Amino acid sequence: LATVIPSCYEIINSHLETASNDQKEEALTLFHEKPWIWVGDGFVTSKRVAFDAPDHASPYLYKVPKEMADFKALLQFCGIRKSFSANDFVNILFSLAMELDGTQCNDKQIDLAIFVARHLGRLSQEELKDLNRDILYLPSRDRRMFIAKDMTYDDAPWLSAIINTKGKTRHTFVNDDINIE
């Protein structure tokens, strides 16, 4: 595969360089919403790949593999973006929550959820202005995913510790590894 896949991309790239506009549009139709980009352990669709992406976002989002750097024009033509939007990261959390369906995150999933939440927290207000907050999920202390607007930060852990010893609290606290800032 290490030699075959780059050869396939080379053929596609060469064809598109000389193709008519109609042929290019036909090629785009073939790739649209279909997994065609090799990311090392499988193929994914164009919308799941960007030139600048964090390594920790897989298996949901991927960075263009180094082996495909020579095909930048092909990738851009087929809709590969420079980077992912805030909503792409929100969709990771939403997808994870739907997959888990109320069950606890395993170690890899909780690490991913915390990474994505921290990443979103570092974005500017401009980058967050179109954020779909209705599907924004965050991990809780007990490693379950909840809709963010129904959660609270424990900004008084000494007080919540007292409440928790007297019975179950009605609050769902955001995972302690996610900073409020």
N, CA, C and O of each residue as an XYZ file, in Angstrom:
724
protein
N       0.807     -1.209      0.000
C       0.000      0.000      0.000
C       0.849      1.272      0.000
O       0.454      2.294     -0.562
N       1.997      1.197      0.625
C       2.846      2.384      0.748
C       3.263      2.944     -0.606
O       3.505      4.145     -0.726
N       3.349      2.101     -1.621
C       3.730      2.587     -2.953
C       2.534      2.694     -3.888
O       2.521      3.534     -4.788
N       1.543      1.857     -3.681
C       0.383      1.839     -4.573
C      -0.473      3.094     -4.405
O      -0.867      3.715     -5.392
N      -0.757      3.462     -3.174
C      -1.654      4.596     -2.932
C      -1.083      5.906     -3.482
O      -1.814      6.627     -4.161
N       0.185      6.253     -3.226
C       0.721      7.476     -3.838
C       0.676      7.430     -5.370
O       0.476      8.458     -6.017
N       0.861      6.254     -5.939
C       0.781      6.118     -7.400
C      -0.629      6.429     -7.892
O      -0.802      7.064     -8.932
N      -1.621      5.986     -7.154
C      -3.017      6.274     -7.522
C      -3.277      7.777     -7.494
O      -3.891      8.324     -8.410
N      -2.808      8.438     -6.443
C      -2.997      9.886     -6.350
C      -2.243     10.608     -7.466
O      -2.718     11.617     -7.987
N      -1.077     10.096     -7.831
C      -0.302     10.692     -8.925
C      -1.081     10.609    -10.239
O      -1.098     11.564    -11.016
N      -1.717      9.480    -10.481
C      -2.513      9.304    -11.705
C      -3.696     10.274    -11.711
O      -3.963     10.930    -12.718
N      -4.399     10.359    -10.588
C      -5.546     11.271    -10.494
C      -5.085     12.711    -10.682
O      -5.708     13.475    -11.419
N      -4.005     13.079    -10.022
C      -3.461     14.425    -10.117
C      -3.093     14.768    -11.561
O      -3.422     15.852    -12.044
N      -2.419     13.859    -12.242
C      -2.022     14.079    -13.642
C      -3.239     14.236    -14.536
O      -3.263     15.093    -15.419
N      -4.241     13.415    -14.308
C      -5.458     13.485    -15.119
C      -6.158     14.834    -14.925
O      -6.599     15.450    -15.895
N      -6.257     15.285    -13.689
C      -6.958     16.543    -13.432
C      -6.214     17.750    -13.995
O      -6.833     18.761    -14.325
N      -4.896     17.651    -14.105
C      -4.118     18.761    -14.670
C      -4.450     19.000    -16.136
O      -4.362     20.130    -16.619
N      -4.831     17.944    -16.845
C      -5.114     18.062    -18.279
C      -6.596     17.914    -18.612
O      -6.976     18.011    -19.778
N      -7.423     17.684    -17.620
C      -8.848     17.425    -17.854
C      -9.606     18.704    -18.191
O      -9.220     19.806    -17.801
N     -10.692     18.518    -18.925
C     -11.586     19.639    -19.206
C     -12.367     19.969    -17.931
O     -12.357     19.199    -16.971
N     -13.031     21.102    -17.934
C     -13.824     21.486    -16.765
C     -14.923     20.468    -16.472
O     -15.206     20.171    -15.312
N     -15.542     19.933    -17.529
C     -16.585     18.918    -17.331
C     -16.006     17.662    -16.683
O     -16.623     17.074    -15.795
N     -14.830     17.259    -17.128
C     -14.190     16.075    -16.544
C     -13.799     16.323    -15.084
O     -13.905     15.431    -14.242
N     -13.351     17.533    -14.801
C     -13.007     17.877    -13.418
C     -14.243     17.825    -12.524
O     -14.190     17.307    -11.408
N     -15.349     18.363    -13.017
C     -16.599     18.327    -12.248
C     -17.057     16.889    -12.026
O     -17.566     16.548    -10.958
N     -16.874     16.058    -13.033
C     -17.234     14.642    -12.901
C     -16.365     13.966    -11.834
O     -16.855     13.161    -11.042
N     -15.088     14.298    -11.824
C     -14.187     13.737    -10.812
C     -14.603     14.188     -9.414
O     -14.599     13.396     -8.471
N     -14.962     15.465     -9.289
C     -15.420     15.967     -7.989
C     -16.650     15.206     -7.510
O     -16.780     14.899     -6.325
N     -17.541     14.907     -8.435
C     -18.752     14.150     -8.093
C     -18.391     12.759     -7.585
O     -19.024     12.248     -6.661
N     -17.379     12.150     -8.186
C     -16.956     10.815     -7.751
C     -16.404     10.831     -6.329
O     -16.624      9.888     -5.568
N     -15.693     11.889     -5.967
C     -15.067     11.967     -4.648
C     -15.997     12.505     -3.564
O     -15.780     12.256     -2.378
N     -17.026     13.238     -3.964
C     -17.896     13.913     -3.004
C     -18.521     12.928     -2.016
O     -19.189     11.967     -2.399
N     -18.279     13.203     -0.732
C     -18.846     12.406      0.367
C     -18.430     10.934      0.351
O     -19.072     10.099      0.988
N     -17.370     10.620     -0.366
C     -16.879      9.240     -0.397
C     -15.490      9.190      0.237
O     -14.690     10.106      0.044
N     -15.200      8.136      0.985
C     -13.859      8.016      1.566
C     -12.827      7.719      0.476
O     -12.876      6.668     -0.164
N     -11.910      8.635      0.273
C     -10.899      8.453     -0.771
C      -9.501      8.908     -0.333
O      -8.529      8.725     -1.066
N      -9.405      9.491      0.843
C      -8.104      9.963      1.314
C      -7.552      8.975      2.331
O      -8.156      8.734      3.376
N      -6.399      8.408      2.010
C      -5.748      7.432      2.881
C      -5.091      8.164      4.044
O      -4.290      9.076      3.840
N      -5.436      7.755      5.274
C      -4.877      8.400      6.469
C      -4.047      7.433      7.304
O      -3.828      7.662      8.493
N      -3.596      6.372      6.691
C      -2.702      5.437      7.377
C      -3.344      4.145      7.807
O      -2.708      3.092      7.769
N      -4.604      4.207      8.217
C      -5.282      2.981      8.629
C      -6.663      2.849      7.992
O      -7.475      2.024      8.412
N      -6.916      3.657      6.988
C      -8.183      3.599      6.271
C      -8.379      4.849      5.434
O      -7.557      5.765      5.439
N      -9.491      4.859      4.716
C      -9.837      5.998      3.870
C     -10.923      6.824      4.555
O     -11.802      6.273      5.217
N     -10.859      8.141      4.395
C     -11.862      9.041      4.952
C     -12.300     10.040      3.884
O     -11.649     10.192      2.850
N     -13.419     10.721      4.156
C     -13.941     11.713      3.224
C     -13.160     13.025      3.330
O     -12.437     13.261      4.298
N     -13.321     13.857      2.325
C     -12.634     15.155      2.275
C     -12.963     16.032      3.472
O     -12.096     16.757      3.960
N     -14.196     15.980      3.952
C     -14.582     16.880      5.045
C     -13.932     16.520      6.376
O     -14.018     17.288      7.334
N     -13.283     15.360      6.443
C     -12.624     14.942      7.684
C     -11.116     15.167      7.663
O     -10.401     14.704      8.552
N     -10.631     15.888      6.635
C      -9.190     16.108      6.477
C      -8.925     17.597      6.248
O      -9.673     18.272      5.540
N      -7.849     18.096      6.859
C      -7.413     19.480      6.647
C      -5.891     19.512      6.636
O      -5.233     18.609      7.153
N      -5.344     20.565      6.037
C      -3.888     20.696      5.980
C      -3.296     20.956      7.362
O      -2.207     20.479      7.681
N      -4.011     21.702      8.165
C      -3.544     22.016      9.512
C      -4.565     21.458     10.498
O      -5.656     22.006     10.654
N      -4.205     20.377     11.153
C      -5.127     19.727     12.090
C      -4.348     19.126     13.245
O      -3.216     18.675     13.068
N      -4.949     19.119     14.421
C      -4.271     18.496     15.563
C      -4.223     16.982     15.410
O      -5.160     16.368     14.900
N      -3.134     16.396     15.853
C      -2.985     14.944     15.760
C      -3.970     14.210     16.655
O      -4.323     13.065     16.375
N      -4.417     14.849     17.720
C      -5.262     14.193     18.717
C      -6.727     14.073     18.301
O      -7.523     13.510     19.053
N      -7.107     14.578     17.139
C      -8.524     14.605     16.762
C      -9.003     13.339     16.062
O     -10.197     13.207     15.790
N      -8.115     12.417     15.768
C      -8.551     11.181     15.125
C      -9.252     10.309     16.162
O      -8.889     10.374     17.336
N     -10.204      9.524     15.799
C     -10.589      9.090     14.456
C     -11.682      9.928     13.803
O     -12.369      9.446     12.902
N     -11.853     11.157     14.236
C     -12.906     11.998     13.681
C     -12.387     12.975     12.632
O     -13.007     13.156     11.584
N     -11.250     13.603     12.916
C     -10.632     14.561     12.000
C      -9.159     14.217     11.842
O      -8.513     13.737     12.773
N      -8.640     14.474     10.638
C      -7.261     14.087     10.332
C      -6.511     15.214      9.643
O      -7.098     16.077      8.989
N      -5.207     15.178      9.809
C      -4.300     16.069      9.089
C      -3.915     15.377      7.783
O      -3.778     14.154      7.737
N      -3.740     16.175      6.715
C      -3.284     15.606      5.447
C      -1.976     14.869      5.704
O      -1.032     15.449      6.241
N      -1.914     13.601      5.326
C      -0.677     12.833      5.547
C       0.506     13.429      4.782
O       0.343     13.977      3.692
N       1.688     13.314      5.368
C       2.913     13.844      4.741
C       3.092     13.311      3.322
O       3.554     14.027      2.433
N       2.724     12.051      3.122
C       2.902     11.419      1.811
C       2.062     12.093      0.730
O       2.303     11.885     -0.459
N       1.082     12.895      1.132
C       0.207     13.541      0.153
C       0.543     15.012     -0.054
O      -0.177     15.712     -0.767
N       1.614     15.489      0.552
C       1.982     16.906      0.457
C       2.208     17.344     -0.988
O       1.956     18.498     -1.333
N       2.679     16.436     -1.827
C       2.932     16.769     -3.231
C       1.649     16.965     -4.034
O       1.693     17.440     -5.168
N       0.526     16.607     -3.459
C      -0.747     16.670     -4.178
C      -1.648     17.780     -3.633
O      -2.873     17.656     -3.639
N      -1.034     18.856     -3.168
C      -1.790     19.946     -2.553
C      -2.848     20.511     -3.500
O      -3.976     20.764     -3.076
N      -2.507     20.709     -4.759
C      -3.470     21.257     -5.721
C      -4.670     20.323     -5.877
O      -5.814     20.776     -5.912
N      -4.407     19.034     -5.967
C      -5.483     18.044     -6.072
C      -6.371     18.101     -4.831
O      -7.597     18.121     -4.938
N      -5.760     18.127     -3.680
C      -6.513     18.133     -2.429
C      -7.356     19.402     -2.293
O      -8.516     19.339     -1.886
N      -6.777     20.540     -2.630
C      -7.540     21.788     -2.565
C      -8.693     21.765     -3.562
O      -9.795     22.212     -3.244
N      -8.454     21.257     -4.742
C      -9.498     21.152     -5.756
C     -10.658     20.301     -5.249
O     -11.819     20.572     -5.552
N     -10.334     19.283     -4.483
C     -11.356     18.357     -3.975
C     -11.933     18.792     -2.628
O     -12.644     18.025     -1.978
N     -11.632     20.005     -2.217
C     -12.297     20.565     -1.048
C     -11.592     20.424      0.283
O     -12.189     20.690      1.325
N     -10.330     20.010      0.272
C      -9.605     19.918      1.538
C      -9.331     21.336      2.034
O      -8.803     22.171      1.299
N      -9.690     21.592      3.270
C      -9.560     22.928      3.847
C      -8.194     23.127      4.496
O      -7.470     22.174      4.783
N      -7.870     24.400      4.714
C      -6.624     24.719      5.422
C      -6.704     24.212      6.855
O      -5.762     23.596      7.353
N      -7.822     24.470      7.517
C      -7.994     24.029      8.902
C      -9.471     23.755      9.165
O     -10.327     24.058      8.334
N      -9.751     23.189     10.308
C     -11.122     22.876     10.684
C     -11.754     24.056     11.411
O     -11.063     24.863     12.034
N     -13.062     24.141     11.322
C     -13.804     25.195     12.017
C     -14.129     24.753     13.441
O     -13.971     23.585     13.795
N     -14.580     25.693     14.237
C     -15.003     25.373     15.605
C     -16.124     24.341     15.584
O     -16.163     23.445     16.428
N     -17.036     24.465     14.621
C     -18.149     23.510     14.551
C     -17.686     22.099     14.208
O     -18.339     21.127     14.589
N     -16.575     21.972     13.498
C     -16.029     20.631     13.248
C     -15.646     19.973     14.573
O     -15.849     18.774     14.759
N     -15.096     20.759     15.480
C     -14.713     20.223     16.787
C     -15.937     19.959     17.662
O     -15.967     18.990     18.420
N     -16.941     20.821     17.555
C     -18.201     20.574     18.269
C     -18.805     19.260     17.784
O     -19.344     18.488     18.577
N     -18.713     19.012     16.492
C     -19.261     17.770     15.932
C     -18.535     16.534     16.449
O     -19.140     15.467     16.557
N     -17.252     16.659     16.770
C     -16.541     15.533     17.388
C     -17.204     15.187     18.715
O     -17.510     14.025     18.981
N     -17.424     16.203     19.543
C     -18.027     15.973     20.857
C     -19.446     15.431     20.724
O     -19.853     14.548     21.479
N     -20.192     15.962     19.764
C     -21.556     15.482     19.526
C     -21.541     14.022     19.082
O     -22.303     13.204     19.600
N     -20.677     13.697     18.126
C     -20.576     12.312     17.638
C     -20.183     11.364     18.760
O     -20.731     10.268     18.879
N     -19.243     11.784     19.570
C     -18.808     10.964     20.696
C     -19.965     10.737     21.670
O     -20.168      9.617     22.140
N     -20.712     11.781     21.972
C     -21.857     11.656     22.880
C     -22.908     10.705     22.312
O     -23.479      9.901     23.049
N     -23.166     10.790     21.011
C     -24.156      9.908     20.387
C     -23.675      8.453     20.394
O     -24.461      7.535     20.626
N     -22.396      8.254     20.140
C     -21.835      6.895     20.160
C     -21.914      6.285     21.560
O     -22.240      5.109     21.717
N     -21.617      7.085     22.556
C     -21.590      6.583     23.932
C     -22.988      6.377     24.503
O     -23.203      5.482     25.320
N     -23.935      7.202     24.074
C     -25.335      7.067     24.488
C     -25.486      6.920     26.005
O     -26.201      6.039     26.483
N     -24.811      7.782     26.745
C     -24.943      7.787     28.194
C     -23.946      6.928     28.946
O     -23.875      6.999     30.173
N     -23.175      6.118     28.235
C     -22.169      5.302     28.918
C     -20.902      6.133     29.130
O     -20.733      7.190     28.523
N     -20.033      5.652     29.979
C     -18.808      6.377     30.302
C     -17.788      6.313     29.169
O     -17.707      5.330     28.433
N     -17.014      7.385     29.051
C     -15.891      7.431     28.112
C     -14.789      6.502     28.608
O     -14.533      6.408     29.809
N     -14.139      5.819     27.668
C     -12.924      5.097     28.042
C     -11.782      6.114     28.101
O     -11.997      7.300     27.854
N     -10.585      5.662     28.423
C      -9.454      6.588     28.581
C      -9.176      7.390     27.314
O      -8.947      8.597     27.386
N      -9.191      6.743     26.172
C      -8.905      7.429     24.912
C     -10.001      8.452     24.594
O      -9.712      9.560     24.142
N     -11.251      8.076     24.832
C     -12.367      8.980     24.550
C     -12.368     10.196     25.475
O     -12.627     11.315     25.031
N     -12.082      9.982     26.752
C     -12.069     11.127     27.680
C     -10.913     12.062     27.343
O     -11.055     13.282     27.434
N      -9.773     11.502     26.955
C      -8.642     12.341     26.535
C      -9.014     13.178     25.315
O      -8.688     14.363     25.246
N      -9.700     12.555     24.351
C     -10.129     13.268     23.151
C     -11.122     14.372     23.513
O     -10.984     15.504     23.050
N     -12.110     14.054     24.328
C     -13.130     15.037     24.703
C     -12.505     16.223     25.442
O     -12.863     17.372     25.182
N     -11.594     15.955     26.341
C     -10.921     17.032     27.080
C     -10.056     17.857     26.134
O     -10.042     19.086     26.214
N      -9.333     17.185     25.237
C      -8.510     17.894     24.256
C      -9.370     18.836     23.410
O      -9.016     19.999     23.218
N     -10.500     18.333     22.907
C     -11.367     19.149     22.048
C     -11.952     20.319     22.838
O     -11.994     21.442     22.336
N     -12.398     20.071     24.054
C     -12.948     21.153     24.883
C     -11.892     22.231     25.133
O     -12.188     23.423     25.051
N     -10.677     21.815     25.434
C      -9.590     22.784     25.650
C      -9.282     23.545     24.364
O      -9.033     24.750     24.394
N      -9.299     22.840     23.240
C      -9.055     23.482     21.950
C     -10.114     24.561     21.696
O      -9.784     25.677     21.296
N     -11.369     24.229     21.927
C     -12.444     25.208     21.739
C     -12.263     26.397     22.679
O     -12.552     27.534     22.307
N     -11.791     26.140     23.876
C     -11.571     27.206     24.845
C     -10.475     28.178     24.452
O     -10.443     29.308     24.941
N      -9.578     27.755     23.577
C      -8.477     28.621     23.129
C      -8.844     29.452     21.899
O      -8.072     30.323     21.499
N      -9.993     29.204     21.299
C     -10.367     29.927     20.091
C     -10.828     31.339     20.426
O     -11.300     31.610     21.530
N     -10.685     32.223     19.462
C     -11.103     33.616     19.649
C     -12.628     33.720     19.579
O     -13.304     32.811     19.098
N     -13.148     34.834     20.064
C     -14.592     35.074     19.992
C     -15.064     35.081     18.539
O     -16.169     34.631     18.239
N     -14.233     35.587     17.654
C     -14.573     35.602     16.224
C     -14.751     34.178     15.697
O     -15.691     33.900     14.953
N     -13.847     33.282     16.083
C     -13.925     31.894     15.635
C     -15.120     31.163     16.246
O     -15.610     30.183     15.685
N     -15.578     31.640     17.387
C     -16.677     30.979     18.093
C     -18.049     31.570     17.778
O     -19.064     31.048     18.239
N     -18.092     32.652     16.998
C     -19.357     33.370     16.818
C     -20.443     32.518     16.157
O     -21.621     32.708     16.460
N     -20.096     31.605     15.283
C     -21.094     30.773     14.608
C     -21.195     29.377     15.209
O     -21.737     28.463     14.589
N     -20.674     29.223     16.408
C     -20.651     27.922     17.061
C     -22.067     27.412     17.317
O     -22.922     28.150     17.806
N     -22.306     26.151     16.983
C     -23.604     25.528     17.227
C     -23.636     25.020     18.668
O     -23.293     23.871     18.945
N     -24.049     25.885     19.561
C     -24.052     25.547     20.988
C     -25.133     24.532     21.362
O     -25.073     23.927     22.432
N     -26.112     24.346     20.491
C     -27.189     23.393     20.782
C     -26.712     21.949     20.792
O     -27.349     21.088     21.399
N     -25.597     21.677     20.125
C     -25.084     20.300     20.102
C     -23.711     20.196     20.757
O     -22.982     19.228     20.541
N     -23.366     21.199     21.554
C     -22.071     21.187     22.239
C     -22.162     20.326     23.496
O     -22.869     20.663     24.446
N     -21.448     19.230     23.485
C     -21.378     18.320     24.625
C     -20.005     18.444     25.269
O     -19.014     18.748     24.604
N     -19.964     18.202     26.578
C     -18.702     18.183     27.316
C     -18.684     16.966     28.230
O     -19.735     16.454     28.615
N     -17.493     16.508     28.572
C     -17.413     15.376     29.501
C     -17.630     15.850     30.943
O     -17.211     16.941     31.328
N     -18.284     15.011     31.711
C     -18.537     15.315     33.116
C     -17.468     14.674     33.994
O     -16.579     13.968     33.515
N     -17.581     14.938     35.276
C     -16.662     14.327     36.234
C     -16.720     12.807     36.182
O     -15.713     12.128     36.382
N     -17.905     12.285     35.914
C     -18.030     10.823     35.890
C     -17.824     10.243     34.487
O     -18.229      9.115     34.206
N     -17.186     11.037     33.605
C     -16.752     10.586     32.277
C     -17.904     10.318     31.317
O     -17.757      9.536     30.377
N     -19.036     10.950     31.539
C     -20.167     10.847     30.617
C     -20.302     12.184     29.886
O     -19.913     13.232     30.401
N     -20.857     12.123     28.688
C     -21.018     13.330     27.888
C     -22.409     13.921     28.134
O     -23.416     13.215     28.085
N     -22.444     15.233     28.399
C     -23.699     15.943     28.613
C     -23.704     17.209     27.775
O     -22.652     17.750     27.434
N     -24.905     17.675     27.448
C     -25.027     18.922     26.717
C     -24.453     20.043     27.609
O     -24.814     20.155     28.781
N     -23.585     20.844     27.058
C     -22.824     21.822     27.850
C     -23.713     22.817     28.583
O     -23.423     23.181     29.723
N     -24.788     23.258     27.946
C     -25.617     24.288     28.585
C     -26.341     23.774     29.827
O     -26.870     24.568     30.604
N     -26.372     22.449     30.022
C     -26.999     21.859     31.208
C     -25.984     21.533     32.300
O     -26.330     20.942     33.323
N     -24.737     21.921     32.077
C     -23.668     21.596     33.024
C     -23.202     22.852     33.749
O     -23.542     23.974     33.375
N     -22.422     22.631     34.786
C     -21.861     23.754     35.531
C     -20.420     23.448     35.911
O     -20.037     22.291     36.084
N     -19.629     24.511     36.036
C     -18.267     24.365     36.545
C     -18.329     24.342     38.063
O     -19.127     25.057     38.669
N     -17.510     23.543     38.656
C     -17.427     23.506     40.111
C     -16.387     24.532     40.544
O     -15.215     24.212     40.746
N     -16.844     25.769     40.681
C     -15.912     26.830     41.063
C     -15.804     26.986     42.583
O     -15.123     27.885     43.077
N     -16.476     26.108     43.310
C     -16.354     26.084     44.772
C     -16.277     24.625     45.220
O     -17.210     24.117     45.843
N     -15.169     23.948     44.906
C     -15.078     22.515     45.198
C     -15.230     22.180     46.677
O     -15.704     21.096     47.018
N     -14.844     23.077     47.541
C     -15.007     22.830     48.974
C     -16.481     22.747     49.342
O     -16.861     21.971     50.218
N     -17.321     23.555     48.667
C     -18.752     23.548     48.940
C     -19.426     22.324     48.327
O     -20.265     21.688     48.966
N     -19.061     21.997     47.097
C     -19.668     20.824     46.453
C     -19.273     19.540     47.169
O     -20.043     18.579     47.177
N     -18.093     19.506     47.767
C     -17.674     18.320     48.521
C     -18.590     18.107     49.723
O     -18.930     16.970     50.051
N     -18.990     19.191     50.376
C     -19.910     19.089     51.514
C     -21.282     18.612     51.041
O     -21.890     17.740     51.661
N     -21.761     19.185     49.946
C     -23.071     18.806     49.406
C     -23.073     17.345     48.987
O     -24.028     16.621     49.267
N     -22.013     16.907     48.318
C     -21.938     15.523     47.835
C     -21.919     14.511     48.969
O     -22.379     13.384     48.784
N     -21.401     14.877     50.137
C     -21.385     13.937     51.262
C     -22.771     13.792     51.879
O     -23.049     12.803     52.558
N     -23.640     14.769     51.648
C     -24.993     14.723     52.215
C     -25.999     14.096     51.256
O     -27.164     13.929     51.618
N     -25.596     13.764     50.101
C     -26.508     13.177     49.123
C     -26.136     13.601     47.725
O     -25.223     14.401     47.517
N     -26.844     13.061     46.792
C     -26.543     13.322     45.388
C     -26.914     14.761     45.016
O     -27.998     15.238     45.351
N     -26.024     15.424     44.341
C     -26.281     16.787     43.890
C     -27.102     16.763     42.603
O     -27.067     15.786     41.854
N     -27.825     17.822     42.358
C     -28.618     17.894     41.129
C     -27.807     18.492     39.984
O     -28.289     18.586     38.855
N     -26.593     18.889     40.278
C     -25.728     19.497     39.271
C     -24.888     18.438     38.563
O     -24.464     17.445     39.155
N     -24.665     18.688     37.276
C     -23.723     17.874     36.513
C     -22.502     18.746     36.282
O     -22.565     19.749     35.572
N     -21.397     18.354     36.886
C     -20.192     19.170     36.809
C     -19.340     18.794     35.606
O     -19.172     17.620     35.276
N     -18.806     19.834     34.956
C     -17.857     19.648     33.866
C     -16.616     18.962     34.434
O     -16.222     19.220     35.572
N     -16.015     18.103     33.649
C     -14.808     17.390     34.058
C     -13.769     18.372     34.604
O     -13.549     19.441     34.035
N     -13.145     17.997     35.697
C     -12.186     18.884     36.371
C     -10.966     19.230     35.518
O     -10.283     20.215     35.798
N     -10.684     18.447     34.492
C      -9.527     18.710     33.633
C      -9.804     19.766     32.564
O      -8.927     20.089     31.764
N     -11.014     20.297     32.554
C     -11.365     21.363     31.609
C     -11.410     22.664     32.389
O     -12.210     22.825     33.311
N     -10.551     23.578     32.014
C     -10.398     24.846     32.711
C     -11.537     25.789     32.351
O     -11.981     25.813     31.203
N     -12.006     26.552     33.300
C     -13.102     27.501     33.065
C     -12.677     28.659     32.165
O     -13.512     29.241     31.473
N     -11.405     28.993     32.166
C     -10.949     30.082     31.305
C     -10.924     29.585     29.903
O     -10.570     30.330     28.990
